[in-house]
Amino acid sequence: MRATALLAVVCAAQFMVVLDVSVVNVALPSMGAALGFTGTGLGWVVNAYALVFAGLLLVGGRLADLYGHKRVFLIGLALFTVASLVGGLATAPGWLIAARAGQGVGAAVLAPATLTILTTSFSVGPRRTKALALWTAIGLAGGTAGNLLGGVLTEFLTWRATLLINVPVGVLGLILAVWILAPDATKGPPARLDVPGALLATSGLAALAYGVGEAATRGWSALVTLAAITTGTGLLMTFVAVEARYARMPLIPLSLLRIRSVAVGNVAMLLAGACLNPMWFFLTLSMQHVLGYTPLQTGLAFLPHTLITIAVGTRVTPRLMRLVDGRVLISTGALLAAAGFGWQAQLGTDSDYLTGILGPAVIFSVGAGLLNTPITAAVTAGVPTGDAGAASGLMNSTKQVGAALGLAALITATATVGAAEGYGRAFWLIAAAMVGVAAIAPALPAHRDSA
């Protein structure tokens, strides 16, 4: 019972973090009208959260190792909840943007802690696989649910509800977490955080994420894009050099990258993130611009994607992982997803929901449900307990950076053609990348859950 309650609290926190990436999307016009946003300022309601979240993930992961998983989880959830309240009460654009940045800080601390708690609470085997499967499926569901919930809350309540809904959930989560999560082990005086590494990693990831975001709107050749990407890359290269030569307690122990499952798994995660996260962006636009769906209709149309992914990811994949090598599941899932995206690329103005949306959704959602849990299990396998938070932060950072790079690259590749043709091209490119994931999988170590 206690393990079930722990899983529920941790997954609810992860759901909130992922949900808030997209829950404000549908509400943006209402926010702009209510608070008087001008020009490109409204985009920062989304970017403030995404940039801070991506930039601080490595730091957030290491904090859990140094100061205790429970303590860091509670701090992250409290920050996220308070920032949500502040944002929901905003009366000016700067106020709302600052609150969204505050949410990003809380999310960067909270997200790695949720995975770290699971990997340290459940030993390797079927129980951990089931926990990781639910955590992964809940994260995927949060991305799709954000659009639906944002549309419902904005239409029937107010845009403020997209932020304020986190407050009661967060308060309840804090109360339950204090009772359910095991106390942090006493380790003596905590080690110091690698401050130079933290500053380099945070600024490097934030600059890279900003540059990639600018590439999606200004193009890859724009001066601001090139400057941000060059700066971010340089800072991250310096970060690696500092961690390798000077850091006593590095933010990311480079020994982690000598674990084959971690190194190869993160490459697969980078590529999967570049496919599966941008997919929601292009599918949303396809429904509205090609099929003429309203925001609420679009949100409802995503329900099969969510339900199938959760059902396969939580019920089917853990059982298959006892019988089949995880590498086979990753390759099979990636090829199924590629086939589904190839079908999705055929969407046109004369398509109906059954053949244009639901059919492809069944195929690529089954594929996504099969591949995500084995990748997550691979990335966290063989990691020493003391570095579990660092490994979680690295995986989350890889996924977020992959999503940003993938979205920018796909927007650039489709910018010069019409809507239906452009979205079709995006789905073909996503399908090709999923074939790449299938090709990488055999390089992972063999893995099958014992009974």
C-alpha positions in Angstrom: 0.0 0.0 0.0 2.8 2.4 0.9 4.6 1.7 -2.4 1.4 2.4 -4.3 0.9 5.7 -2.5 4.5 6.7 -3.2 4.1 5.9 -6.8 0.9 7.9 -7.0 2.5 11.0 -5.4 5.6 10.9 -7.5 3.6 10.4 -10.8 1.2 13.1 -9.9 4.1 15.5 -9.5 5.6 14.5 -12.8 2.2 14.9 -14.5 2.0 18.5 -13.2 5.5 19.3 -14.5 4.8 18.0 -18.0 1.3 19.3 -18.1 2.5 22.9 -17.6 4.6 22.8 -20.7 1.5 22.9 -22.8 -1.5 23.8 -20.6 -1.1 27.5 -21.3 -1.0 27.1 -25.1 -4.7 27.4 -25.7 -5.0 30.1 -23.1 -2.4 32.4 -24.6 -4.9 34.7 -26.5 -7.0 35.2 -23.4 -3.8 36.0 -21.4 -2.7 38.5 -24.0 -6.1 40.3 -24.0 -6.4 40.3 -20.2 -2.9 41.5 -19.3 -2.1 43.7 -22.4 0.8 41.7 -23.9 2.3 43.3 -27.0 4.4 42.1 -29.8 6.3 38.9 -29.2 6.0 39.2 -25.4 3.3 36.5 -25.2 5.7 33.9 -26.4 7.7 34.3 -23.2 4.8 32.9 -21.2 5.8 29.6 -22.8 9.6 30.2 -23.2 10.2 31.4 -19.6 9.1 28.0 -18.3 10.8 26.0 -21.0 14.2 27.8 -20.9 14.5 27.8 -17.1 13.3 24.2 -16.9 15.8 23.0 -19.5 18.7 25.1 -18.0 18.4 23.9 -14.4 17.6 20.2 -14.9 21.2 19.0 -14.4 21.5 21.1 -11.2 18.1 19.8 -10.0 19.2 16.2 -10.5 22.4 16.6 -8.5 20.7 18.4 -5.7 18.7 15.2 -4.9 22.0 13.3 -4.6 23.6 15.9 -2.3 20.8 17.0 0.0 18.3 14.1 0.0 15.6 12.9 -2.3 12.7 13.7 0.0 13.9 17.1 1.0 14.6 18.2 -2.6 11.2 16.8 -3.8 9.4 18.8 -1.2 11.3 22.0 -2.0 10.7 21.6 -5.7 7.0 20.9 -5.3 6.6 23.8 -2.9 8.4 26.2 -5.4 6.2 25.0 -8.2 3.0 25.4 -6.2 3.8 28.9 -5.0 4.8 30.0 -8.5 1.6 28.6 -9.9 -0.4 30.7 -7.3 1.6 33.8 -8.1 1.0 33.3 -11.8 -2.7 32.7 -11.4 -3.0 36.0 -9.6 -0.9 38.0 -12.1 -2.1 41.5 -13.2 0.8 42.5 -15.5 2.8 40.7 -18.3 6.1 40.8 -16.4 4.4 39.4 -13.3 3.1 36.4 -15.3 6.4 35.8 -17.1 8.3 35.9 -13.8 5.9 33.4 -12.3 6.3 31.0 -15.2 10.1 31.2 -14.7 9.5 30.4 -11.1 7.5 27.4 -12.2 10.5 26.4 -14.3 12.8 26.5 -11.3 10.4 24.3 -9.3 10.0 21.9 -12.2 13.7 21.5 -12.8 14.2 20.6 -9.1 11.1 18.4 -9.0 11.3 16.3 -12.2 14.7 14.6 -11.6 13.7 14.0 -8.0 10.6 12.0 -9.1 12.6 9.6 -11.2 15.3 9.4 -8.6 12.8 8.4 -5.9 11.5 5.6 -8.1 14.9 4.2 -9.1 16.1 4.2 -5.4 12.8 2.9 -3.9 12.3 0.0 -6.3 15.1 -2.5 -7.0 15.8 -3.6 -10.5 13.2 -6.0 -11.8 9.5 -6.2 -12.6 8.4 -3.8 -9.8 10.8 -1.1 -11.0 9.8 -1.7 -14.6 6.1 -1.2 -13.7 6.9 2.0 -11.7 9.0 3.4 -14.6 6.3 2.4 -17.1 3.7 4.4 -15.2 6.0 7.3 -14.7 6.8 7.4 -18.4 3.2 7.0 -19.5 2.0 9.7 -17.1 4.6 12.0 -18.6 3.4 11.3 -22.1 -0.2 11.8 -21.0 0.6 15.2 -19.4 1.8 16.5 -22.8 -1.5 15.6 -24.5 -3.7 16.4 -21.6 -2.3 19.9 -21.4 -4.0 21.0 -24.6 -7.3 19.4 -23.7 -7.3 20.7 -20.1 -6.1 24.2 -21.1 -9.0 24.4 -23.6 -11.6 23.2 -21.1 -10.5 25.5 -18.3 -10.1 28.6 -20.5 -13.5 28.1 -22.2 -15.6 27.3 -19.1 -13.6 29.1 -16.3 -10.8 31.5 -17.1 -7.2 31.4 -18.2 -6.1 31.8 -14.6 -7.5 28.4 -13.9 -4.7 26.8 -16.1 -2.2 27.9 -13.4 -4.3 27.9 -10.2 -5.4 24.3 -10.7 -1.8 23.3 -9.6 -2.3 24.9 -6.2 -4.7 22.4 -4.5 -2.9 19.5 -6.2 0.4 20.7 -5.0 -0.7 21.3 -1.5 -2.2 17.8 -1.3 1.0 16.4 -2.8 3.1 18.1 -0.1 1.0 16.7 2.7 1.1 13.2 1.3 4.8 13.3 0.5 5.7 14.3 4.0 3.9 11.2 5.3 4.7 8.7 2.5 8.3 9.4 1.4 11.0 7.6 3.4 13.2 10.0 5.4 16.5 10.9 3.8 19.4 8.8 5.0 21.8 10.6 7.3 25.1 11.1 5.5 26.9 13.6 7.7 27.6 17.1 6.4 26.3 17.3 2.9 28.8 17.7 0.0 29.0 21.1 -1.6 27.3 21.6 -4.9 29.6 22.0 -7.9 28.9 25.8 -8.3 31.2 26.4 -11.3 29.7 23.3 -13.1 26.2 24.4 -12.2 26.7 27.9 -13.6 28.3 26.6 -16.8 25.7 23.9 -17.3 22.7 26.1 -16.6 23.9 29.0 -18.7 25.0 26.7 -21.5 21.7 24.8 -21.7 19.7 27.9 -21.4 21.6 29.6 -24.2 21.4 26.5 -26.4 17.7 26.2 -25.8 17.1 29.9 -26.5 19.1 29.7 -29.7 17.2 26.7 -30.9 13.9 28.4 -30.1 15.0 31.5 -32.1 15.9 29.2 -35.0 12.3 28.1 -35.1 11.1 31.7 -35.6 14.0 33.6 -37.1 15.9 30.9 -39.0 19.2 29.1 -38.4 21.2 31.9 -40.2 20.0 34.7 -38.0 22.7 36.5 -35.9 20.9 36.0 -32.6 20.4 32.3 -33.4 24.0 31.7 -34.3 25.3 33.7 -31.3 23.1 31.9 -28.8 23.9 28.4 -30.1 27.6 29.2 -30.4 27.7 30.6 -26.8 25.7 27.6 -25.5 27.9 25.1 -27.2 31.1 26.8 -25.9 29.8 26.9 -22.4 28.8 23.2 -22.4 32.3 22.3 -23.8 33.9 24.3 -21.0 31.5 22.5 -18.6 32.8 19.1 -19.7 36.4 20.2 -19.4 35.9 21.6 -15.9 34.0 18.5 -14.7 36.8 16.2 -16.1 39.8 18.1 -14.6 38.8 20.3 -11.7 35.5 19.3 -10.0 35.8 17.3 -6.8 32.1 16.5 -6.7 31.1 17.0 -10.4 27.6 17.9 -11.3 27.6 15.0 -13.8 30.2 12.4 -13.0 31.8 11.6 -16.3 32.1 8.0 -15.2 28.3 7.8 -15.8 29.0 8.1 -19.5 31.3 5.1 -19.4 28.3 3.0 -18.5 27.1 1.8 -22.0 23.4 1.7 -21.1 23.6 5.3 -19.9 25.6 6.6 -22.9 23.7 4.8 -25.7 20.4 5.2 -23.9 20.8 9.0 -23.7 21.5 9.1 -27.5 18.3 7.1 -28.1 16.4 9.4 -25.7 17.8 12.5 -27.5 16.5 11.2 -30.8 13.2 10.0 -29.4 12.6 13.4 -27.7 13.3 15.1 -31.0 10.5 13.0 -32.5 7.8 12.4 -30.0 7.6 15.9 -28.3 7.4 18.0 -31.6 4.8 15.5 -32.9 2.2 17.1 -30.6 2.9 20.5 -32.1 2.5 19.5 -35.7 -0.5 17.3 -35.0 -2.3 20.1 -33.2 -1.7 22.4 -36.2 -2.8 19.7 -38.6 -6.1 19.3 -36.8 -6.8 23.0 -36.7 -5.4 24.2 -40.0 -6.0 21.2 -42.3 -9.2 19.7 -40.8 -10.6 22.9 -39.2 -11.0 21.6 -35.7 -11.6 24.1 -32.8 -9.2 24.0 -29.8 -11.6 22.0 -27.8 -12.2 19.5 -30.6 -8.5 19.2 -31.0 -8.0 18.4 -27.3 -10.7 15.8 -27.4 -9.2 14.3 -30.6 -6.0 13.6 -28.6 -7.8 11.3 -26.1 -7.1 8.1 -28.0 -3.4 8.9 -28.2 -3.3 9.4 -24.4 -5.3 6.3 -23.6 -3.5 3.9 -26.0 -0.1 5.1 -24.9 -0.9 4.7 -21.2 -2.6 1.3 -21.7 0.3 -0.1 -23.7 3.0 1.5 -21.6 1.6 0.5 -18.2 -0.1 -2.9 -18.9 1.6 -4.5 -22.0 5.2 -3.3 -22.0 6.1 -4.3 -18.4 4.9 -7.9 -19.1 6.7 -8.1 -22.4 10.0 -6.9 -20.7 9.9 -10.2 -18.7 9.8 -12.2 -21.9 11.6 -10.1 -24.6 14.9 -8.3 -24.6 14.4 -4.6 -24.1 16.4 -3.8 -27.3 13.8 -5.7 -29.3 11.0 -3.7 -27.7 12.7 -0.4 -28.5 13.4 -1.4 -32.1 9.9 -2.8 -32.6 8.2 0.2 -31.0 10.3 2.7 -33.0 9.5 0.9 -36.3 5.8 0.8 -35.4 5.9 4.5 -34.6 7.7 5.2 -37.9 4.9 3.4 -39.8 2.2 5.4 -37.9 3.9 8.7 -38.7 4.3 7.7 -42.3 0.5 7.2 -42.4 -0.1 10.5 -40.5 1.9 12.2 -43.3 -0.9 11.4 -45.7 -3.4 13.7 -43.9 -5.2 16.1 -46.2 -8.3 18.4 -46.3 -10.4 15.5 -47.5 -9.4 13.2 -44.6 -11.9 12.2 -41.9 -11.1 11.5 -38.3 -11.1 7.8 -38.6 -8.4 7.5 -41.3 -6.7 10.8 -40.9 -6.2 10.9 -37.1 -7.4 7.8 -35.3 -5.8 5.2 -37.5 -2.3 6.6 -37.4 -2.7 7.3 -33.7 -3.3 3.7 -32.9 -0.1 2.6 -34.7 2.4 5.3 -33.4 0.9 5.3 -29.9 1.4 1.6 -29.6 5.0 2.1 -30.8 5.6 4.9 -28.3 4.1 2.8 -25.5 6.5 0.0 -26.3 9.7 1.9 -26.6 9.7 4.6 -23.9 9.9 2.4 -20.8 12.8 0.2 -22.0 14.7 3.4 -22.9 14.1 4.9 -19.5 15.0 1.6 -17.8 18.3 1.5 -19.9 19.3 5.0 -19.0 18.9 4.4 -15.3 20.4 0.8 -15.2 23.7 0.2 -13.5 23.9 3.7 -12.0 25.3 3.9 -8.4 22.7 5.0 -5.9 24.7 8.1 -5.1 24.6 9.2 -8.7 20.9 8.4 -9.3 19.9 12.0 -9.3 22.6 13.0 -11.7 21.5 10.3 -14.1 17.9 11.4 -13.8 18.8 15.0 -14.5 21.0 14.0 -17.4 18.1 12.0 -19.0 15.6 14.8 -18.5 18.0 17.3 -20.0 18.7 15.1 -23.0 15.0 14.7 -23.6 14.3 18.5 -23.3 17.2 19.4 -25.5 16.2 16.8 -28.1 12.7 18.2 -28.1 13.9 21.8 -28.7 16.4 20.8 -31.4 13.8 18.6 -33.1 11.1 21.2 -33.1 13.4 23.9 -34.5 14.8 21.7 -37.2 11.3 20.5 -38.2 9.8 24.0 -38.3 12.8 25.2 -40.5 12.4 22.2 -42.8 8.7 22.8 -43.3 8.6 26.7 -43.4 8.7 27.1 -47.2 5.7 24.9 -48.1 1.9 25.0 -47.5 0.2 23.8 -44.4 -0.8 20.3 -45.4 2.4 19.6 -47.3 4.6 21.1 -44.6 3.0 19.0 -41.8 3.2 15.9 -44.0 7.0 16.6 -44.5 7.4 17.0 -40.7 5.8 13.6 -40.1 8.0 11.9 -42.7 11.1 13.4 -41.1 9.8 12.2 -37.7 9.3 8.7 -39.1 12.9 8.7 -40.5 14.2 9.7 -37.0 12.3 6.8 -35.4 14.0 4.4 -37.8 17.2 5.9 -36.4 16.1 5.0 -32.9 15.4 1.4 -34.0 19.0 1.3 -35.5 20.6 2.5 -32.2 18.8 0.1 -29.9 21.0 -3.0 -30.7 24.0 -1.1 -29.3 22.4 -1.2 -25.8 23.3 -4.0 -23.4 20.9 -6.9 -23.3 18.2 -6.5 -20.7 15.2 -8.6 -19.6 13.4 -8.4 -16.3 13.7 -11.4 -14.0 10.5 -12.8 -12.5 
